[in-house]
Amino acid sequence: MNKKNELRDFYILWSTQSLSHLGSAITAFALTLWLYDETGSSLGTAALRICTYAPYVLMSIFAGALSDKFDKKKTMLVCDLLAALTTVGVFILYKTDTLCIWHLYAINAISGLMNTVQQPASEVADTMLIPKEYYQKASGLQSLSRSLITIGNPLIATAIYGLAGLDAAIAVDLVTFAIAFIALALFIRIPDIPDKEDTEGNVLKLAREGLSFLKRTPLTLYVILFMAGVNFIASAFDAAIYGLILPNPRGGKYVLSIVTSFSGIAMVVGSLLAANMKKPKDRVRVIYLSMLFSLSTENFLLAFSRSPVVWCFAQFIGWVFVPVMAANQNVIMKNTIPPKLQGRVYACRNTLQFFTIPLGLLFGGFMVDGVCEPLMKNSSSSMQALFGTGKGSGAALVMFILGVAGTVMCLVFRHKLKQFHYADEESAK
């Protein structure tokens, strides 16, 4: 079989699912703009993503066990369909002029729950569709699609939302969902897992097996915990950036969309690098250095600058090595976790690595609205010289705090991570 045919099903799944993710991202960004228009609150806007991640974190361990018990393709189809129905619900509420803020929180929680079950099944499906020698290339391509989505969705969402309204953004989401659903249902065959373990035990037993595997592989566990710390800083940043750019006289919705798209441009560059780079001698070191560079540059540049040009530059250098980090972590995970255990182990990973995201969003939104904005109103002239005046200066102060916290966190984890050296030939059996 030639190389093209070896990856045929993966290419179909990757391209159509990426298109669907673009549609979902457009809706998510448009809803964020709508919510900020309604509330003017960084915390209220961050709460939208908190509602998405909370069920994801709380239920991931059990969802992974469920994923290992059931057919991967059917699981993905059912979860995608139910998530699409929640989008239909938003569309109906908006068109009938009954959409309220609490509706979005509830619907995002349901959508997040569906993603909780769908993602472990999807990651195992990728493993079964991709020959081992193409893991790094496939990871790079997946990072590339995520990068293109990051570039496109804020610009497209802002344009659609501004010109045609929220209902048009939702309609685009539903069309892209239909394309991905049909492709998965009719054109992709996911192979069975070889030597599949008995999964007739209860969900708690299967979940414990995922945790036990991580305890036996400290390299994987410490990389996950390191990324949990990174996710806390990054999600607090996500909550603060709206409060930094939207109220700024040189900012606004369109500037926010352009600045956000620069992180996507950076990830395209990083994804191409990840897809084509040689196998590193030490993947753990690559992960650590990538995140140290990202967290110790972008936050400080955004904290001290009031220029959109510098904001764009900061986004670029802050995100350019993220795909390199993600690709190396993905290779470590796929090589160290047997396919028959991947559903439950990936789910445990999701809980441990992503539980800090809602906490970071809550922290970032609270620090902007409840602490730093009030503090900057009565701050000294030296503080105003550093972080600016008026609404948005508090968010700049939060960026500085996150820059310090991120750098310190990386240096602390370095001591623990440097004991591990990972090369592919040293993969756990």
C-alpha positions in Angstrom: 0.0 0.0 0.0 1.4 3.4 -0.9 1.8 6.2 1.6 -1.2 8.1 0.3 -3.5 5.2 0.7 -2.1 4.5 4.2 -3.3 7.8 5.4 -6.5 8.1 3.2 -9.0 7.7 6.0 -7.0 9.9 8.3 -6.9 12.7 5.7 -10.7 12.5 5.3 -11.3 12.5 9.0 -8.8 15.3 9.7 -10.0 17.6 6.9 -13.8 17.3 7.6 -13.5 17.4 11.3 -11.3 20.4 11.0 -13.9 22.1 8.9 -16.5 21.3 11.6 -14.3 22.6 14.3 -13.9 25.9 12.3 -17.7 26.2 12.2 -17.9 25.5 16.0 -15.1 28.1 16.6 -17.0 30.7 14.6 -20.1 30.2 16.7 -18.1 30.3 19.9 -16.4 33.5 19.0 -19.6 35.1 17.9 -21.3 34.1 21.1 -18.4 35.6 23.1 -18.9 38.9 21.3 -22.6 38.8 21.9 -22.1 38.1 25.6 -19.5 40.9 26.0 -22.0 43.3 24.3 -24.6 42.2 26.8 -22.5 42.3 30.0 -19.2 44.2 29.4 -17.6 41.8 31.9 -14.4 39.8 31.5 -15.6 37.4 34.2 -19.0 36.9 32.6 -17.4 36.2 29.2 -14.9 33.8 30.8 -17.8 32.0 32.5 -19.0 30.9 29.0 -15.9 28.8 28.6 -15.9 27.7 32.2 -19.3 26.1 31.6 -17.8 24.3 28.6 -14.8 22.9 30.5 -16.3 22.1 33.9 -18.2 19.0 32.7 -15.2 18.1 30.6 -12.9 18.1 33.6 -15.4 16.5 36.1 -16.5 13.7 33.8 -13.5 12.9 31.6 -12.2 10.0 33.7 -15.5 8.2 33.4 -16.1 9.3 29.8 -12.8 7.6 28.8 -13.8 4.4 30.3 -17.1 4.6 28.5 -15.2 5.3 25.3 -13.2 2.1 25.7 -16.4 0.1 26.1 -18.1 1.2 22.9 -17.4 1.4 19.2 -15.3 4.5 18.5 -17.1 5.6 15.3 -20.6 5.3 16.7 -19.5 7.2 19.9 -18.1 10.1 17.8 -21.3 10.2 15.6 -23.7 10.3 18.6 -21.7 12.9 20.5 -21.3 15.1 17.4 -25.1 14.9 16.7 -26.0 15.8 20.3 -23.6 18.7 20.3 -25.1 19.9 17.0 -28.6 19.8 18.6 -27.4 22.2 21.3 -26.4 24.6 18.6 -29.8 24.3 17.0 -31.2 25.2 20.4 -29.2 28.4 20.5 -30.4 29.2 16.9 -34.1 28.7 17.8 -33.8 30.8 21.0 -32.0 33.6 19.2 -34.5 33.7 16.3 -37.4 33.8 18.7 -35.8 36.6 20.7 -35.7 34.5 23.9 -32.0 33.9 24.2 -30.7 34.7 27.7 -27.2 34.6 29.1 -28.1 31.6 31.3 -29.2 29.7 28.2 -25.7 30.0 26.8 -24.1 28.7 30.0 -26.4 25.7 30.2 -26.0 24.8 26.5 -22.3 25.2 26.7 -22.2 22.8 29.6 -24.2 20.2 27.6 -21.9 20.7 24.6 -18.8 20.3 26.8 -20.2 17.1 28.2 -20.6 15.7 24.7 -17.0 16.7 23.9 -15.9 14.9 27.0 -17.0 11.5 25.6 -16.1 12.3 22.0 -12.5 13.4 22.4 -11.1 10.2 23.9 -12.8 8.2 21.2 -11.4 10.5 18.5 -7.9 10.3 19.8 -8.0 6.5 19.8 -9.5 6.6 16.3 -6.5 8.7 15.2 -4.1 6.1 16.6 -5.8 3.3 14.7 -5.9 5.2 11.5 -2.2 6.5 11.5 0.8 4.2 11.0 3.3 4.7 13.8 5.9 6.2 11.6 3.5 9.0 10.7 2.6 10.1 14.3 4.7 13.2 14.3 3.6 14.2 10.8 -0.1 13.7 11.7 0.4 15.7 14.9 1.9 18.5 12.9 -1.0 18.4 10.4 -3.5 18.5 13.3 -1.7 21.5 14.8 -1.8 23.1 11.4 -5.5 22.8 11.1 -6.0 24.1 14.6 -3.7 27.0 13.7 -5.7 27.9 10.5 -8.9 27.8 12.6 -7.3 30.2 15.1 -6.5 32.5 12.2 -9.8 32.3 10.4 -12.4 32.0 13.1 -12.1 35.4 14.8 -11.9 37.2 11.4 -14.8 35.2 9.9 -16.9 35.3 13.1 -16.4 39.0 13.5 -17.4 39.7 9.9 -20.4 37.4 9.9 -21.6 38.6 13.3 -21.2 42.2 12.3 -22.8 41.9 8.9 -25.4 39.2 9.3 -25.8 38.5 13.0 -25.4 35.6 15.4 -27.9 33.4 13.5 -25.7 33.4 10.3 -22.7 32.3 12.3 -24.7 29.4 13.8 -25.9 28.5 10.3 -22.3 28.1 9.1 -21.6 25.9 12.1 -24.5 23.6 11.2 -23.4 23.3 7.6 -19.9 22.3 8.5 -21.2 19.8 11.0 -23.3 18.1 8.4 -20.3 17.7 6.0 -18.1 16.1 8.8 -20.9 13.9 10.0 -21.6 12.5 6.5 -17.9 11.9 5.8 -17.4 10.0 9.1 -20.6 8.0 8.7 -20.1 6.9 5.1 -16.5 7.2 4.0 -14.3 6.3 7.0 -13.6 2.8 8.5 -11.9 2.8 11.9 -10.0 -0.5 12.5 -10.7 -2.5 15.6 -8.2 -2.3 18.4 -5.8 -5.3 18.3 -5.7 -7.4 21.5 -8.5 -5.4 23.0 -8.8 -5.9 26.7 -12.0 -7.0 28.3 -14.0 -3.9 29.1 -17.0 -5.5 30.7 -16.0 -4.1 34.2 -17.8 -1.2 35.6 -16.8 2.4 34.7 -15.1 3.0 38.0 -12.9 0.0 37.6 -11.9 1.0 34.1 -11.2 4.6 35.2 -8.9 3.3 38.0 -7.0 1.4 35.4 -6.3 4.6 33.5 -5.0 6.3 36.7 -2.9 3.2 37.6 -1.2 3.3 34.2 -0.2 7.0 34.8 1.2 6.1 38.2 3.4 3.4 36.5 4.7 5.9 33.9 5.9 9.0 35.8 7.3 10.6 32.6 3.8 10.8 31.1 2.3 11.9 34.5 4.8 14.7 35.1 4.4 16.1 31.5 0.7 16.1 32.0 1.0 18.0 35.4 3.4 20.5 33.8 0.9 21.2 31.1 -1.8 21.6 33.7 0.2 24.5 35.1 0.7 25.9 31.6 -3.1 25.7 30.9 -3.9 27.6 34.1 -1.7 30.5 33.0 -3.0 30.3 29.4 -6.6 30.2 30.3 -6.2 33.2 32.7 -4.6 35.0 29.8 -7.6 34.1 27.6 -10.0 35.6 30.2 -7.9 38.8 30.5 -7.2 39.6 26.8 -10.9 40.6 26.2 -10.6 43.1 29.0 -7.3 44.4 27.7 -8.2 45.0 24.0 -12.0 45.5 23.7 -12.3 48.6 26.0 -9.0 50.1 24.8 -9.3 53.2 22.6 -6.9 51.6 20.1 -8.7 48.2 20.4 -12.2 47.0 19.8 -13.8 43.9 18.2 -12.0 44.1 14.9 -8.6 44.7 16.5 -9.3 41.8 18.9 -10.0 39.5 15.9 -6.8 40.6 14.2 -4.7 40.2 17.3 -6.2 36.7 17.9 -5.6 35.7 14.4 -1.9 36.3 14.8 -1.7 33.4 17.3 -3.1 31.3 14.5 -0.5 32.6 12.0 2.2 31.7 14.6 0.7 28.2 15.0 0.7 27.7 11.2 4.5 28.4 11.2 5.0 26.2 14.3 2.8 23.4 12.8 4.9 23.3 9.6 8.0 23.2 11.8 6.5 20.4 13.9 5.5 18.4 10.8 8.9 18.6 9.2 11.4 18.7 12.0 13.8 15.9 12.7 13.1 13.6 15.6 14.5 15.5 18.6 17.0 13.8 21.0 14.9 14.7 24.0 11.1 15.4 23.6 10.7 16.4 27.2 13.3 19.2 26.9 11.5 20.5 23.8 8.2 20.7 25.6 9.7 22.5 28.6 11.7 25.0 26.5 8.8 25.8 24.2 6.5 26.7 27.1 9.2 28.7 29.0 9.7 30.8 25.9 6.0 31.3 25.3 5.0 32.2 28.9 8.0 34.5 29.6 7.6 36.7 26.5 4.0 37.3 25.4 2.5 38.2 28.8 5.1 40.9 29.5 4.8 42.4 26.0 1.0 42.7 26.3 1.3 44.1 29.8 3.5 47.0 28.9 2.3 47.9 25.4 -0.7 49.9 24.2 0.1 49.3 20.5 -1.9 46.9 18.4 1.3 46.1 16.4 3.1 45.0 19.5 0.0 43.0 20.6 0.1 41.1 17.3 3.9 40.5 17.6 3.4 39.3 21.1 0.7 36.8 20.0 3.0 35.5 17.3 6.0 34.8 19.5 3.8 33.5 22.3 2.2 30.8 20.1 4.8 29.9 17.5 6.3 27.0 19.5 3.0 25.7 20.9 2.5 23.2 18.0 6.0 21.9 18.5 5.2 21.3 22.2 1.8 19.7 21.3 3.3 17.4 18.7 6.0 16.1 21.0 3.6 15.5 23.8 1.3 13.7 21.4 4.1 11.4 20.3 5.1 10.6 23.9 1.5 9.8 24.7 0.9 7.6 21.7 4.2 5.7 22.1 3.9 5.1 25.8 0.2 4.2 26.0 -1.1 0.9 24.5 -4.0 1.5 22.1 -6.3 -0.8 24.2 -5.8 1.6 27.2 -5.7 4.9 25.4 -9.4 5.8 25.8 -9.3 5.7 29.6 -5.7 7.0 29.9 -6.4 10.0 27.6 -9.5 10.7 29.6 -7.5 10.7 32.9 -5.1 13.0 31.0 -8.0 15.3 30.1 -9.0 15.6 33.8 -5.5 16.2 35.1 -4.2 18.4 32.4 -7.4 20.5 31.7 -8.9 20.9 35.2 -6.9 24.1 35.6 -8.6 25.7 32.5 -11.9 26.6 34.2 -9.9 27.7 37.3 -7.6 29.8 35.2 -10.6 31.4 33.4 -12.3 32.1 36.7 -9.0 33.5 38.2 -8.3 35.7 35.1 -11.8 37.1 34.9 -12.0 37.8 38.7 -8.5 39.4 38.8 -9.5 41.8 35.9 -13.0 42.7 37.2 -12.7 42.4 40.9 -9.1 43.2 41.8 -6.9 44.9 39.2 -9.3 47.3 37.4 -10.4 48.8 40.8 -6.8 48.9 41.9 -5.6 50.8 38.8 -8.4 53.4 39.3 -6.5 54.7 42.3 -3.0 53.7 41.4 0.1 55.8 41.5 1.5 57.6 38.5 4.3 55.0 38.2 1.8 52.2 38.0 -0.1 54.1 35.4 3.0 54.7 33.4 3.6 51.0 33.3 0.1 49.7 32.7 -1.9 52.6 31.3 -5.0 54.4 32.6 -8.7 53.8 32.2 -10.5 50.5 31.6 -8.0 47.9 30.3 -5.1 49.0 32.6 -6.2 46.4 35.1 -6.1 43.7 32.5 -2.5 44.8 31.6 -1.6 44.4 35.2 -3.0 40.9 35.2 -0.9 40.1 32.1 2.2 41.1 34.1 1.2 38.9 37.0 0.7 36.0 34.6 4.1 36.6 33.0 5.8 36.3 36.4 3.7 33.3 37.4 4.3 31.5 34.2 8.1 32.0 34.3 8.3 30.9 37.9 6.1 27.8 37.2 8.3 26.7 34.3 11.5 27.1 36.4 10.0 25.1 39.3 8.9 22.2 37.0 12.2 22.2 35.3 13.8 20.6 38.4 11.3 17.7 38.2 11.2 17.3 34.5 15.0 17.3 33.9 15.3 13.9 35.4 13.4 12.5 32.4 14.9 12.0 29.0 12.6 10.8 26.3 13.6 9.4 22.9 11.2 7.3 20.8 13.3 4.2 21.2 12.9 4.4 25.0 9.1 4.2 24.8 7.5 2.2 27.5 6.5 -1.3 26.5 
